[in-house]
Amino acid sequence: MQTFSQLGQADQTINKSRFIARAKRCEDERELALFLRQFASEHQTAGHLAYAFRLKTVDGIVARFSDAGEPTGTAGKPIMQMLDGQGYVNCCVAVVRYYGGINLGTGGLVRAYGGTAKQAMEQAGSLPFIEMVQLKVSTSYKRVDELTREVQKCHGEILDKHFDEGVHFLLKLPIDAARLIQAKF
């Protein structure tokens, strides 16, 4: 599995219709919804906003797409096929269309939406997907620096700290590192 390494964008005009795509890594449904709302608000006069996404959840992979009023299977489905075929997770690709007055037909729409999405995905690049988990860890004040170094070493993140008799952390860590840190602290 892989995910996007950065934001990717593409813009092309096909038979007077303009297609603009954006590919983004989204860690959860909240971030995904925010991305789609923001993209839609930037392109309020566009005729269609097709999208596809795949998210890894505790229940498995959630995958959905929308053709946004285009003929069934001509907009969101080709985007989903690329995400699925290349094994992307925690990713969303959205494509808006500004209608240019010329009907493209079903084959033309599939090529236009799919091609624009592919360009945005290529620009976004890829990196291996590493599953992350949240972990609560409590430690003494003496071991705070040691724990902080361990979190940095495994490319984790400290989400929250709480101080009382000890120090209580909420961490976001790669799943393998979480097991090691939990055993160590």
Secondary structure, DSSP 4 states (H G I P E B T S, - for coil): -EEESS-EEEEEEETTEEEEEEEEE-SSHHHHHHHHHHHHHHTTT-SEEEEEEEEEETTEEEEEEE-TTSSTTSSHHHHHHHHHHTTB-SEEEEEEEE--S---HHHHHHHHHHHHHHHHHHHH-EEE---EEEEEEEE-GGGHHHHHHHHHHTT-EEEEEEESSSEEEEEEEEHHHHHHHHHH-
